[in-house]
Amino acid sequence: MSTPDHAETKVVLLSGGTGGAKLARGLLDVVGGGLTVLANVADDIEIYGAHVSPDPDLVSYWLAHRVDPRGWGIEGDSFTVMDELKALGEDIWFNLGDRDLAVCVQRAQWFKEGVRPTEALARLTERLGIAATVLPPTDDQLRTTVEARGKRTGVQDFLIRRHGAGPISDVTVTGLEEATVTPETFAAIEAADLIIIGPSNPALSITPILGLPGLRAAVKAASAPVITVSPLVQGRVLKGPTDLFLDHLGVTHDAAGIASLYEDVTDGVMSDDAPTAAFPTDRIQHRQVDVLLDTPERRREVARALLEFAEALDG
């Protein structure tokens, strides 16, 4: 990787899994160690004696350039443990590669020993040689449940076992109102030159971050511009049931709809569609950019476009 061309810029990215993780990779190439990712932890699950933290781990694997081409897990991982558990009669509905499982088993052990999730994630990113910082926004336990078709389940169960089938009638993040934002998170927001709300599912990935007590206010009070990247590409969702969650939130599948979700905090919205409706406030500016993140070059282009947009907002 070449030397980052904005190495002095401090960027904070609010992120879920795939879309946010891909953008994080592009930002790392452009700003290097100035990047801090606040990764959603409300999708976490305890299973197979392990503590799985899907979004922080996926972000970390992308930043380490070790994500598997299938889009999750560690590149080239084996599945011997899952095969043996299945042979022993275990219902293997949540797949974990052997090396991925080792990370999650070790995390569970650290938690039993009283290690903070912030410290546990720091140990993982150090082990992976990641220059950027990945933080859980809270060290407290959050869990998202989804009610759809008259049944409430954990988010992983909904996405995997139930194939994300809607319509969705309710999304609840247990523990959100009582949770405490970490001092590392507040410090990163205060020091940021740019804050980005990533192209992640607004209900599942961003709400468990911005909804933490005091965090939304901290973002609003920050001196840095705040830019939201639309999770839609040409009006469509590329992965997962984000469209169902936008319907649940009652917003249109376009830049104006995304802007309405963050109208109190965002200064700008970046999307590939031209607004066909007025934004909820004249304060929010729009930048039309190809937001597809399917190649390293495109990821870096979007990252640079965000920095240019931020400079315009500052001006």
LUMVEXSE-464608 format. One line per 3 residues: number of its first residue (from 1); their letters; for each residue x, y, z of N, C-alpha, C. Coordinates in Angstrom, 1 decimal. Layout:
REM LUMVEXSE-464608
NUM> a> X/Y/Z/X/Y/Z/X/Y/Z | ...
This chain:
REM LUMVEXSE-464608
1> mst> 0.8/-1.2/0.0/0.0/0.0/0.0/0.9/1.2/0.0 | 0.5/2.2/-0.8/1.3/3.5/-0.9/1.0/4.3/0.4 | 1.9/5.3/0.6/1.7/6.2/1.7/0.4/6.9/1.7
4> pdh> -0.4/6.9/2.7/-1.7/7.7/2.7/-1.5/9.1/2.3 | -2.3/9.7/1.5/-2.2/11.1/1.0/-2.9/12.1/1.9 | -3.6/11.6/3.0/-4.2/12.5/4.0/-3.9/11.9/5.4
7> aet> -2.6/11.6/5.6/-2.2/10.9/6.8/-2.4/11.7/8.1 | -2.6/13.1/7.9/-2.7/13.9/9.1/-4.2/14.1/9.5 | -5.1/13.6/8.7/-6.5/13.8/8.9/-7.1/12.7/9.8
10> kvv> -7.8/13.1/10.8/-8.5/12.2/11.8/-9.9/12.0/11.4 | -10.2/10.8/11.0/-11.6/10.4/10.6/-12.2/9.4/11.5 | -13.5/9.7/11.9/-14.2/8.7/12.7/-15.4/8.2/11.8
13> lls> -15.4/6.9/11.7/-16.5/6.2/10.9/-17.4/5.4/11.8 | -18.7/5.6/11.7/-19.7/4.8/12.4/-20.1/3.7/11.4 | -19.9/2.5/11.8/-20.0/1.4/10.9/-20.7/0.1/11.4
16> ggt> -21.4/-0.5/10.5/-21.9/-1.9/10.7/-20.9/-2.8/10.1 | -21.5/-3.8/9.3/-20.6/-4.8/8.7/-20.2/-4.5/7.3 | -20.7/-5.1/6.3/-20.1/-5.1/5.0/-19.9/-3.8/4.4
19> gga> -20.9/-2.9/4.2/-20.7/-1.6/3.6/-19.7/-0.8/4.3 | -19.9/-0.7/5.6/-19.1/0.2/6.5/-17.6/-0.4/6.5 | -17.5/-1.7/6.5/-16.2/-2.3/6.5/-15.4/-2.0/5.2
22> kla> -16.1/-2.1/4.1/-15.5/-1.8/2.8/-15.0/-0.3/2.7 | -15.9/0.6/3.2/-15.5/2.0/3.3/-14.3/2.2/4.2 | -14.3/1.5/5.3/-13.2/1.6/6.3/-11.9/1.2/5.6
25> rgl> -11.9/0.2/4.7/-10.7/-0.2/4.0/-10.2/0.9/3.1 | -11.1/1.6/2.4/-10.8/2.7/1.5/-10.2/3.8/2.3 | -10.8/4.1/3.4/-10.4/5.2/4.3/-9.0/5.0/4.8
28> ldv> -8.7/3.7/5.2/-7.4/3.3/5.7/-6.3/3.6/4.7 | -6.6/3.3/3.4/-5.7/3.5/2.3/-5.4/5.0/2.2 | -6.4/5.9/2.5/-6.2/7.3/2.3/-5.7/8.1/3.5
31> vgg> -6.2/7.7/4.7/-5.8/8.5/5.9/-4.9/7.7/6.8 | -4.8/6.4/6.6/-3.9/5.6/7.4/-4.3/5.5/8.8 | -3.4/5.7/9.7/-3.6/5.6/11.2/-4.5/6.6/11.8
34> glt> -4.9/7.6/11.0/-5.8/8.6/11.5/-7.3/8.1/11.5 | -7.5/6.9/11.1/-8.9/6.4/11.0/-9.3/5.7/12.3 | -10.4/6.0/12.9/-11.0/5.3/14.0/-12.4/4.8/13.5
37> vla> -12.7/3.5/13.7/-14.0/3.0/13.4/-14.7/2.7/14.7 | -15.9/3.2/14.8/-16.8/2.8/15.9/-17.8/1.8/15.3 | -17.6/0.5/15.7/-18.2/-0.6/15.1/-19.4/-1.1/16.0
40> nva> -20.5/-1.3/15.4/-21.7/-1.8/16.1/-21.5/-3.1/16.8 | -21.9/-3.2/18.1/-21.7/-4.4/18.9/-23.1/-5.0/19.3 | -24.2/-4.5/18.8/-25.5/-5.0/19.2/-25.9/-6.3/18.4
43> ddi> -25.1/-6.7/17.4/-25.3/-7.9/16.7/-24.5/-9.1/17.3 | -23.8/-8.8/18.4/-23.0/-9.9/19.0/-23.9/-11.1/19.4 | -23.2/-12.2/19.5/-24.0/-13.4/19.9/-23.0/-14.4/20.6
46> eiy> -23.5/-15.1/21.6/-22.7/-16.1/22.3/-23.2/-17.5/21.8 | -22.2/-18.2/21.2/-22.5/-19.5/20.6/-21.3/-20.4/20.5 | -21.5/-21.7/20.7/-20.3/-22.6/20.6/-19.3/-22.3/21.7
49> gah> -19.7/-21.7/22.8/-18.8/-21.4/23.9/-17.9/-20.2/23.5 | -18.3/-19.5/22.5/-17.5/-18.3/22.0/-18.4/-17.1/22.0 | -17.7/-15.9/22.1/-18.4/-14.6/22.0/-18.1/-14.0/20.6
52> vsp> -19.1/-14.1/19.7/-18.9/-13.6/18.3/-19.3/-12.1/18.3 | -18.5/-11.3/17.7/-18.7/-9.9/17.5/-18.6/-9.6/16.0 | -19.7/-9.9/15.2/-19.6/-9.9/13.8/-19.1/-8.6/13.1
55> dpd> -19.6/-7.4/13.5/-19.3/-6.2/12.9/-17.9/-5.7/13.2 | -17.4/-5.7/14.4/-16.0/-5.3/14.7/-15.0/-6.3/14.1 | -15.4/-7.6/14.1/-14.5/-8.5/13.5/-14.4/-8.4/12.0
58> lvs> -15.5/-8.2/11.3/-15.5/-8.0/9.9/-14.7/-6.7/9.5 | -15.0/-5.6/10.2/-14.2/-4.4/10.0/-12.7/-4.7/10.1 | -12.3/-5.4/11.2/-10.9/-5.7/11.4/-10.3/-6.6/10.3
61> ywl> -11.1/-7.6/9.9/-10.5/-8.4/8.8/-10.4/-7.7/7.5 | -11.3/-6.8/7.2/-11.1/-5.9/6.0/-9.9/-5.0/6.2 | -9.8/-4.4/7.3/-8.6/-3.5/7.5/-7.3/-4.2/7.4
64> ahr> -7.3/-5.5/7.9/-6.1/-6.3/7.8/-5.9/-6.9/6.5 | -6.8/-6.7/5.5/-6.7/-7.3/4.2/-6.7/-8.8/4.3 | -7.6/-9.3/5.2/-7.6/-10.8/5.4/-9.0/-11.3/5.3
67> vdp> -10.0/-10.5/4.9/-11.4/-11.0/4.8/-11.5/-12.0/3.6 | -12.3/-13.0/3.8/-12.4/-14.0/2.8/-13.3/-13.5/1.6 | -13.0/-13.9/0.4/-13.8/-13.5/-0.8/-15.3/-13.7/-0.7
70> rgw> -15.7/-14.6/0.2/-17.1/-14.8/0.4/-17.8/-13.6/1.1 | -17.0/-12.8/1.7/-17.5/-11.6/2.3/-17.5/-11.6/3.8 | -17.2/-12.7/4.4/-17.1/-12.7/5.9/-16.1/-13.7/6.3
73> gie> -15.6/-13.6/7.5/-14.6/-14.5/8.0/-13.2/-14.2/7.5 | -12.2/-15.1/7.9/-10.8/-14.9/7.5/-10.5/-15.7/6.3 | -9.8/-15.1/5.4/-9.5/-15.7/4.1/-8.8/-17.0/4.3
76> gds> -9.3/-18.0/3.5/-8.6/-19.3/3.5/-8.9/-20.2/4.8 | -9.8/-19.8/5.6/-10.1/-20.5/6.8/-10.7/-21.9/6.5 | -10.5/-22.8/7.5/-11.0/-24.1/7.4/-12.2/-24.2/8.3
79> ftv> -13.0/-25.3/8.2/-14.2/-25.4/9.0/-14.3/-26.8/9.7 | -13.1/-27.3/10.2/-13.1/-28.6/10.8/-13.9/-28.7/12.0 | -13.9/-27.6/12.9/-14.6/-27.7/14.1/-16.1/-27.7/13.8
82> mde> -16.6/-26.9/12.9/-18.0/-26.9/12.5/-18.4/-28.3/12.0 | -17.6/-28.9/11.2/-17.9/-30.2/10.6/-18.0/-31.2/11.8 | -17.1/-31.2/12.7/-17.1/-32.1/13.9/-18.3/-31.9/14.8
85> lka> -18.7/-30.6/15.0/-19.8/-30.3/15.8/-21.1/-30.8/15.1 | -21.2/-30.7/13.8/-22.3/-31.2/13.1/-22.4/-32.7/13.2 | -21.2/-33.4/13.1/-21.2/-34.8/13.2/-21.7/-35.3/14.6
88> lge> -21.5/-34.4/15.6/-21.9/-34.7/16.9/-23.4/-34.4/17.2 | -24.1/-33.9/16.2/-25.5/-33.6/16.3/-25.8/-32.1/16.6 | -24.8/-31.2/16.6/-25.0/-29.8/16.8/-25.7/-29.2/15.6
91> diw> -26.7/-28.3/15.8/-27.4/-27.6/14.8/-26.5/-26.4/14.4 | -25.8/-26.6/13.3/-24.8/-25.5/12.8/-25.5/-24.6/11.9 | -26.2/-23.6/12.5/-26.9/-22.6/11.6/-26.0/-21.3/11.5
94> fnl> -25.1/-21.2/12.4/-24.2/-20.0/12.4/-22.8/-20.5/12.2 | -22.2/-20.3/11.0/-21.0/-20.9/10.6/-19.8/-20.0/11.0 | -18.8/-20.6/11.6/-17.5/-19.9/11.9/-16.4/-20.8/11.5
97> gdr> -15.4/-20.2/10.8/-14.2/-20.8/10.4/-13.4/-21.1/11.7 | -12.4/-22.0/11.6/-11.6/-22.4/12.7/-10.8/-21.2/13.3 | -10.1/-20.4/12.5/-9.4/-19.3/13.0/-10.3/-18.2/13.5
100> dla> -11.4/-18.0/12.9/-12.4/-17.1/13.3/-12.9/-17.5/14.7 | -13.2/-18.8/14.8/-13.7/-19.3/16.1/-12.7/-19.2/17.2 | -11.4/-19.3/16.9/-10.4/-19.2/17.9/-10.4/-17.7/18.4
103> vcv> -10.6/-16.8/17.6/-10.6/-15.4/18.0/-11.8/-15.2/19.0 | -12.9/-15.8/18.6/-14.2/-15.6/19.4/-14.1/-16.4/20.8 | -13.5/-17.5/20.8/-13.3/-18.3/22.0/-12.4/-17.5/22.9
106> qra> -11.3/-16.9/22.4/-10.4/-16.2/23.2/-11.0/-14.9/23.8 | -11.9/-14.3/22.9/-12.6/-13.1/23.4/-13.5/-13.5/24.6 | -14.2/-14.6/24.5/-15.1/-15.1/25.6/-14.2/-15.3/26.9
109> qwf> -13.1/-15.8/26.7/-12.2/-16.0/27.9/-11.7/-14.7/28.5 | -11.3/-13.8/27.6/-10.9/-12.5/28.1/-12.1/-11.8/28.9 | -13.3/-11.9/28.4/-14.4/-11.3/29.1/-14.6/-12.0/30.5
112> keg> -14.5/-13.3/30.5/-14.6/-14.0/31.8/-13.5/-13.5/32.8 | -12.4/-13.0/32.3/-11.3/-12.5/33.1/-11.4/-11.1/33.5 | -12.5/-10.4/32.9/-12.7/-9.0/33.3/-12.1/-8.0/32.3
115> vrp> -11.6/-8.5/31.2/-11.1/-7.6/30.2/-12.2/-6.8/29.5 | -12.0/-5.5/29.4/-13.0/-4.7/28.7/-13.1/-5.0/27.2 | -14.3/-5.0/26.6/-14.4/-5.2/25.2/-13.5/-4.3/24.4
118> tea> -13.3/-3.0/24.8/-12.4/-2.1/24.1/-11.0/-2.7/24.1 | -10.5/-3.2/25.2/-9.2/-3.8/25.3/-9.1/-5.0/24.5 | -10.1/-5.9/24.5/-10.1/-7.1/23.8/-10.0/-6.8/22.3
121> lar> -10.7/-5.9/21.8/-10.7/-5.5/20.4/-9.3/-4.9/20.0 | -8.7/-4.1/20.9/-7.4/-3.6/20.7/-6.4/-4.7/20.6 | -6.5/-5.8/21.4/-5.6/-6.9/21.3/-5.7/-7.6/19.9
124> lte> -6.9/-7.7/19.4/-7.2/-8.4/18.1/-6.6/-7.5/17.0 | -6.8/-6.2/17.0/-6.3/-5.4/15.9/-4.8/-5.3/15.9 | -4.2/-5.3/17.1/-2.8/-5.4/17.2/-2.2/-6.7/16.7
127> rlg> -2.9/-7.8/17.0/-2.5/-9.1/16.5/-2.5/-9.1/15.0 | -3.5/-8.4/14.4/-3.7/-8.4/12.9/-2.8/-7.3/12.2 | -2.1/-6.5/13.0/-1.3/-5.5/12.4/-2.0/-4.3/11.8
130> iaa> -3.1/-4.0/12.4/-3.9/-2.9/11.8/-3.5/-1.5/12.3 | -3.2/-0.6/11.4/-2.8/0.7/11.7/-3.9/1.6/12.3 | -5.1/1.3/11.9/-6.2/2.1/12.3/-6.7/1.6/13.7
133> tvl> -7.6/2.4/14.3/-8.2/2.0/15.6/-9.7/1.6/15.4 | -10.0/0.4/16.0/-11.4/-0.1/15.9/-11.9/-0.1/17.3 | -13.0/0.6/17.6/-13.6/0.7/19.0/-15.0/0.2/19.0
136> ppt> -15.3/-0.6/20.1/-16.8/-0.7/20.4/-17.2/0.6/21.0 | -18.3/1.2/20.6/-18.7/2.5/21.2/-19.1/2.4/22.7 | -19.4/1.2/23.1/-19.7/0.9/24.5/-19.1/-0.4/25.0
139> ddq> -18.7/-0.5/26.2/-18.3/-1.8/26.8/-19.4/-2.6/27.4 | -20.6/-2.0/27.4/-21.8/-2.7/27.9/-22.4/-3.6/26.9 | -23.2/-4.5/27.3/-23.8/-5.5/26.4/-25.1/-4.9/25.8
142> lrt> -25.1/-4.9/24.4/-26.3/-4.6/23.7/-26.8/-5.8/22.9 | -28.1/-5.9/22.7/-28.6/-7.0/21.9/-29.8/-6.6/21.1 | -29.7/-6.7/19.8/-30.8/-6.4/18.9/-31.8/-7.5/18.7
145> tve> -33.1/-7.3/18.8/-34.0/-8.3/18.4/-35.0/-7.7/17.3 | -35.5/-8.5/16.5/-36.3/-8.1/15.4/-37.6/-8.9/15.4 | -38.7/-8.1/15.3/-40.0/-8.7/15.2/-40.5/-8.7/13.8
148> arg> -40.8/-9.8/13.2/-41.3/-9.9/11.8/-42.2/-11.1/11.7 | -43.3/-10.8/11.0/-44.3/-11.9/10.8/-44.8/-12.5/12.1 | -44.9/-11.6/13.1/-45.4/-12.1/14.4/-44.5/-12.8/15.3
151> krt> -43.2/-12.9/14.9/-42.2/-13.6/15.8/-41.0/-12.7/16.0 | -40.6/-12.7/17.3/-39.4/-11.9/17.7/-38.2/-12.8/17.9 | -37.1/-12.5/17.3/-35.9/-13.3/17.4/-34.7/-12.4/17.5
154> gvq> -33.5/-13.0/17.9/-32.3/-12.2/17.8/-31.9/-11.9/16.4 | -31.2/-10.9/16.2/-30.9/-10.4/14.9/-30.2/-11.4/14.0 | -29.3/-12.2/14.6/-28.6/-13.2/13.8/-29.6/-14.3/13.3
157> dfl> -30.4/-14.7/14.3/-31.5/-15.7/13.9/-32.4/-15.1/12.8 | -32.7/-13.9/12.9/-33.6/-13.3/11.9/-32.9/-13.3/10.5 | -31.6/-12.9/10.5/-30.9/-12.7/9.2/-30.5/-14.1/8.6
160> irr> -30.2/-15.1/9.4/-29.7/-16.3/8.9/-30.8/-17.4/8.9 | -31.3/-17.7/10.0/-32.3/-18.8/10.0/-33.6/-18.4/9.3 | -34.0/-17.1/9.4/-35.3/-16.7/8.8/-35.1/-15.9/7.5
163> hga> -33.8/-15.9/7.1/-33.4/-15.3/5.8/-33.9/-13.8/5.6 | -34.0/-13.1/6.7/-34.3/-11.7/6.7/-35.7/-11.5/6.1 | -36.6/-12.3/6.3/-38.0/-12.2/5.7/-38.8/-11.2/6.4
166> gpi> -39.4/-10.3/5.8/-40.2/-9.3/6.4/-41.7/-9.6/6.1 | -42.6/-8.6/6.3/-42.3/-7.2/6.8/-41.9/-7.2/8.3 | -41.2/-6.1/8.6/-40.7/-5.9/10.0/-41.6/-5.0/10.8
169> sdv> -42.0/-5.5/12.0/-42.9/-4.6/12.8/-42.2/-3.9/13.9 | -41.0/-4.4/14.3/-40.3/-3.8/15.5/-38.9/-4.2/15.5 | -38.0/-3.2/15.9/-36.6/-3.5/16.1/-36.3/-2.9/17.5
172> tvt> -35.7/-3.7/18.4/-35.4/-3.3/19.8/-34.0/-3.6/20.1 | -33.3/-2.6/20.6/-31.9/-2.8/21.1/-31.9/-2.8/22.6 | -31.9/-4.0/23.2/-31.9/-4.1/24.6/-30.6/-3.6/25.2
175> gle> -30.7/-2.9/26.3/-29.5/-2.3/27.0/-29.0/-1.0/26.5 | -29.7/-0.5/25.4/-29.2/0.8/24.8/-29.3/2.0/25.7 | -30.4/2.1/26.4/-30.7/3.3/27.2/-29.8/3.3/28.5
178> eat> -29.4/2.1/28.9/-28.6/2.1/30.2/-27.1/2.0/29.9 | -26.7/1.9/28.7/-25.3/1.7/28.3/-24.5/3.0/28.5 | -23.2/2.9/28.7/-22.3/4.0/28.9/-21.3/4.0/27.7
181> vtp> -21.2/5.2/27.1/-20.2/5.3/26.0/-18.8/5.3/26.6 | -17.9/4.7/25.9/-16.5/4.6/26.4/-15.8/6.0/26.3 | -14.9/6.2/27.2/-14.1/7.5/27.1/-13.3/7.5/25.8
184> etf> -12.9/6.4/25.3/-12.1/6.3/24.0/-13.0/6.8/22.8 | -14.3/6.5/22.9/-15.2/6.9/21.8/-15.4/8.4/21.9 | -15.7/8.9/23.0/-15.9/10.4/23.2/-14.6/11.1/22.7
187> aai> -13.5/10.6/23.1/-12.2/11.3/22.7/-12.0/11.3/21.2 | -12.3/10.2/20.6/-12.2/10.1/19.1/-13.1/11.1/18.4 | -14.3/11.2/18.9/-15.3/12.1/18.3/-14.8/13.6/18.5
190> eaa> -14.3/13.9/19.7/-13.9/15.3/20.0/-12.7/15.6/19.1 | -11.8/14.7/18.8/-10.6/15.0/18.1/-10.7/14.9/16.6 | -11.9/14.5/16.1/-12.0/14.2/14.7/-12.0/15.4/13.8
193> dli> -11.5/15.3/12.6/-11.6/16.3/11.6/-12.8/16.0/10.7 | -13.2/14.8/10.6/-14.4/14.4/9.8/-15.0/13.2/10.5 | -16.4/13.2/10.6/-17.2/12.1/11.2/-18.1/11.6/10.0
196> iig> -18.0/10.3/9.8/-18.8/9.7/8.7/-19.8/8.7/9.3 | -21.0/8.8/8.9/-22.0/7.8/9.2/-22.0/6.9/8.0 | -21.5/5.7/8.2/-21.2/4.8/7.1/-22.4/4.2/6.4
199> psn> -22.2/3.6/5.2/-23.3/3.0/4.4/-23.7/1.7/5.0 | -24.2/1.7/6.2/-24.7/0.5/6.9/-26.1/0.6/7.2 | -26.7/-0.5/7.6/-28.2/-0.6/7.9/-28.5/0.4/9.0
202> pal> -29.3/1.4/8.7/-29.6/2.5/9.8/-30.2/1.9/11.0 | -31.1/0.9/10.9/-31.8/0.4/12.1/-30.9/-0.6/12.9 | -30.2/-1.5/12.2/-29.4/-2.5/12.9/-28.0/-2.1/13.3
205> sit> -27.4/-1.2/12.5/-26.0/-0.9/12.7/-25.7/0.5/13.2 | -26.5/1.5/12.8/-26.2/2.9/13.2/-27.0/3.3/14.4 | -28.2/2.9/14.6/-29.0/3.2/15.8/-28.3/2.7/17.0
208> pil> -27.8/1.5/17.1/-27.1/1.0/18.3/-25.8/1.8/18.6 | -25.4/2.7/17.7/-24.3/3.6/18.0/-24.8/5.0/18.4 | -25.5/5.6/17.4/-26.0/6.9/17.7/-27.0/7.0/18.8
211> glp> -27.7/5.9/19.1/-28.7/5.8/20.1/-28.1/5.7/21.5 | -26.8/5.5/21.7/-26.2/5.4/23.0/-26.3/6.8/23.7 | -26.6/6.8/25.0/-26.8/8.0/25.8/-25.6/9.0/25.6
214> glr> -25.8/10.2/25.1/-24.8/11.2/25.0/-24.0/11.1/23.7 | -24.1/10.0/22.9/-23.3/9.9/21.7/-23.8/10.8/20.6 | -25.1/10.8/20.4/-25.6/11.6/19.3/-25.3/13.1/19.6
217> aav> -25.5/13.5/20.9/-25.2/14.9/21.3/-23.7/15.2/21.1 | -22.8/14.2/21.3/-21.4/14.5/21.1/-21.1/14.7/19.6 | -21.7/13.9/18.8/-21.6/14.1/17.3/-22.1/15.5/16.9
220> kaa> -23.2/15.9/17.4/-23.8/17.2/17.1/-22.9/18.3/17.5 | -22.3/18.1/18.7/-21.4/19.2/19.2/-20.0/19.2/18.7 | -19.6/18.2/17.9/-18.3/18.1/17.4/-18.0/19.2/16.4
223> sap> -16.8/19.7/16.4/-16.4/20.7/15.5/-16.2/20.2/14.0 | -16.1/18.9/13.9/-15.9/18.3/12.6/-17.2/18.2/11.8 | -17.1/18.3/10.5/-18.3/18.1/9.7/-18.7/16.6/9.7
226> vit> -20.0/16.4/9.6/-20.6/15.0/9.6/-21.2/14.7/8.3 | -20.8/13.7/7.6/-21.3/13.3/6.3/-21.8/11.9/6.4 | -23.0/11.7/5.8/-23.7/10.4/5.8/-23.5/9.8/4.4
229> vsp> -23.1/8.5/4.3/-22.9/7.8/3.0/-24.1/6.9/2.9 | -24.9/7.1/1.8/-26.1/6.3/1.6/-25.7/4.8/1.4 | -26.5/3.9/2.0/-26.3/2.5/1.9/-26.9/1.9/0.6
232> lvq> -27.5/2.8/-0.2/-28.1/2.4/-1.5/-27.2/2.6/-2.7 | -27.2/1.7/-3.6/-26.5/1.8/-4.8/-27.5/1.8/-6.0 | -27.6/2.9/-6.7/-28.6/3.0/-7.7/-30.0/2.6/-7.2
235> grv> -30.3/3.1/-6.0/-31.6/2.9/-5.4/-31.8/1.5/-4.8 | -30.8/0.6/-4.9/-31.0/-0.8/-4.4/-30.0/-1.1/-3.3 | -30.4/-2.1/-2.5/-29.6/-2.7/-1.5/-28.8/-3.8/-2.1
238> lkg> -27.5/-3.8/-2.0/-26.7/-4.9/-2.6/-26.6/-6.1/-1.7 | -26.7/-6.0/-0.4/-26.6/-7.1/0.5/-27.5/-7.0/1.7 | -28.2/-8.0/2.1/-29.0/-7.9/3.3/-30.4/-7.2/3.1
241> ptd> -31.2/-7.3/4.1/-32.6/-6.7/4.0/-32.7/-5.2/4.4 | -31.7/-4.4/4.1/-31.7/-3.0/4.5/-33.0/-2.3/4.0 | -33.5/-2.7/2.8/-34.7/-2.1/2.3/-35.9/-2.4/3.2
244> lfl> -36.0/-3.6/3.8/-37.1/-3.8/4.7/-37.0/-3.0/5.9 | -35.8/-2.7/6.4/-35.6/-1.8/7.6/-35.9/-0.4/7.3 | -35.6/0.1/6.0/-36.0/1.4/5.6/-37.5/1.5/5.6
247> dhl> -38.2/0.5/5.1/-39.6/0.5/5.1/-40.2/0.6/6.5 | -39.6/-0.2/7.4/-40.0/-0.1/8.8/-39.8/1.3/9.4 | -38.7/1.9/9.0/-38.5/3.3/9.5/-39.3/4.3/8.8
250> gvt> -40.0/3.9/7.7/-40.9/4.8/7.1/-40.2/5.9/6.2 | -39.1/5.6/5.6/-38.4/6.5/4.8/-38.3/6.0/3.4 | -38.1/6.9/2.4/-38.0/6.6/1.0/-36.6/6.0/0.8
253> hda> -36.5/5.2/-0.3/-35.2/4.6/-0.6/-34.4/5.5/-1.5 | -34.0/6.7/-1.0/-33.3/7.6/-1.8/-32.5/8.5/-0.8 | -31.8/9.5/-1.4/-30.9/10.4/-0.6/-31.7/11.2/0.4
256> agi> -32.9/11.6/0.0/-33.7/12.4/0.9/-34.2/11.5/2.1 | -34.5/10.3/1.8/-35.0/9.4/2.9/-33.8/9.1/3.9 | -32.6/8.9/3.4/-31.5/8.7/4.2/-31.2/9.9/5.0
259> asl> -31.3/11.1/4.4/-31.0/12.3/5.1/-32.0/12.6/6.3 | -33.2/12.1/6.1/-34.2/12.4/7.1/-33.9/11.6/8.4 | -33.2/10.5/8.3/-32.8/9.7/9.4/-31.8/10.4/10.3
262> yed> -31.0/11.2/9.7/-29.9/11.9/10.5/-29.9/13.4/10.4 | -31.1/13.9/10.2/-31.2/15.4/9.9/-30.7/16.2/11.0 | -30.7/15.7/12.3/-30.2/16.6/13.4/-28.7/16.5/13.5
265> vtd> -28.0/15.6/12.9/-26.6/15.5/13.1/-25.8/15.7/11.8 | -26.3/15.3/10.7/-25.5/15.3/9.5/-25.5/16.7/8.8 | -24.3/17.0/8.2/-24.2/18.2/7.5/-24.3/18.0/6.0
268> gvm> -24.0/16.7/5.6/-24.0/16.4/4.2/-24.4/14.9/3.9 | -24.9/14.6/2.8/-25.2/13.3/2.4/-24.5/13.0/1.0 | -23.9/11.9/0.9/-23.2/11.4/-0.3/-24.0/10.2/-0.8
271> sdd> -24.4/10.3/-2.1/-25.2/9.2/-2.7/-24.9/9.3/-4.2 | -25.4/8.2/-4.9/-25.2/8.2/-6.3/-26.5/8.7/-7.0 | -27.5/9.0/-6.3/-28.7/9.5/-6.9/-28.9/11.0/-6.7
274> apt> -29.5/11.7/-7.6/-29.8/13.1/-7.5/-31.1/13.2/-6.7 | -31.1/14.1/-5.7/-32.3/14.2/-4.9/-33.6/14.5/-5.7 | -34.6/13.7/-5.5/-35.9/13.9/-6.2/-36.9/14.6/-5.3
277> aaf> -36.5/14.8/-4.0/-37.3/15.4/-3.0/-36.5/16.3/-2.2 | -37.1/17.3/-1.5/-36.3/18.2/-0.7/-35.8/17.5/0.5 | -34.6/17.9/0.9/-34.0/17.3/2.2/-34.8/17.9/3.3
280> ptd> -34.8/17.3/4.5/-35.6/17.8/5.6/-35.2/19.1/6.1 | -34.0/19.6/5.8/-33.5/20.9/6.2/-32.6/21.4/5.1 | -32.6/22.7/4.9/-31.7/23.3/3.9/-30.2/23.3/4.3
283> riq> -30.0/23.0/5.6/-28.6/22.9/6.1/-27.8/21.8/5.5 | -28.5/20.7/5.2/-27.9/19.5/4.7/-27.5/19.6/3.2 | -26.3/19.5/2.9/-25.8/19.5/1.5/-25.7/18.1/0.9
286> hrq> -25.7/18.1/-0.4/-25.7/16.8/-1.1/-24.5/16.8/-2.1 | -23.9/15.6/-2.1/-22.8/15.4/-3.1/-23.1/14.1/-3.9 | -23.3/14.1/-5.2/-23.6/13.0/-6.0/-22.3/12.3/-6.4
289> vdv> -22.0/11.1/-6.0/-20.8/10.3/-6.2/-21.2/8.9/-6.4 | -20.5/8.2/-7.2/-20.6/6.7/-7.3/-20.2/6.1/-6.0 | -21.1/5.5/-5.2/-20.8/5.0/-3.9/-20.5/3.5/-3.9
292> lld> -20.4/2.8/-5.1/-20.2/1.4/-5.2/-18.7/1.2/-4.7 | -18.6/0.2/-3.8/-17.3/-0.1/-3.1/-16.8/-1.5/-3.4 | -16.9/-1.9/-4.7/-16.6/-3.3/-5.0/-15.1/-3.5/-5.4
295> tpe> -14.3/-2.5/-5.5/-12.9/-2.6/-5.9/-12.1/-1.7/-5.0 | -10.8/-2.0/-4.8/-9.9/-1.1/-4.0/-9.9/0.3/-4.6 | -9.9/0.4/-5.9/-9.8/1.7/-6.5/-11.1/2.5/-6.2
298> rrr> -12.3/1.9/-6.3/-13.5/2.6/-6.0/-13.6/2.9/-4.5 | -13.1/2.1/-3.6/-13.1/2.4/-2.2/-12.3/3.6/-1.9 | -11.1/3.7/-2.5/-10.3/4.9/-2.3/-10.9/6.1/-2.9
301> eva> -11.5/6.0/-4.1/-12.2/7.1/-4.7/-13.3/7.7/-3.8 | -14.1/6.8/-3.2/-15.2/7.3/-2.3/-14.5/7.9/-1.1 | -13.5/7.4/-0.6/-12.8/8.0/0.6/-12.3/9.4/0.3
304> ral> -11.7/9.5/-0.9/-11.1/10.8/-1.3/-12.3/11.8/-1.5 | -13.4/11.3/-2.1/-14.5/12.2/-2.3/-15.1/12.7/-1.0 | -15.1/11.9/0.0/-15.6/12.3/1.3/-14.7/13.4/1.9
307> lef> -13.4/13.2/1.8/-12.5/14.3/2.3/-12.7/15.6/1.5 | -12.9/15.5/0.2/-13.1/16.7/-0.6/-14.5/17.4/-0.2 | -15.5/16.6/0.0/-16.8/17.1/0.5/-16.7/17.7/1.8
310> aea> -15.9/17.1/2.7/-15.7/17.7/4.0/-15.0/19.1/4.0 | -14.1/19.2/3.1/-13.4/20.5/2.9/-14.4/21.6/2.4 | -15.2/21.2/1.5/-16.3/22.1/1.0/-17.2/22.5/2.1
313> ldg> -17.6/21.6/2.9/-18.5/21.9/4.0/-17.8/22.8/5.0 | -16.5/22.6/5.3/-15.8/23.5/6.2/-15.7/24.9/5.7 | -15.6/24.9/4.3/-15.4/26.2/3.7/-16.6/27.1/3.7
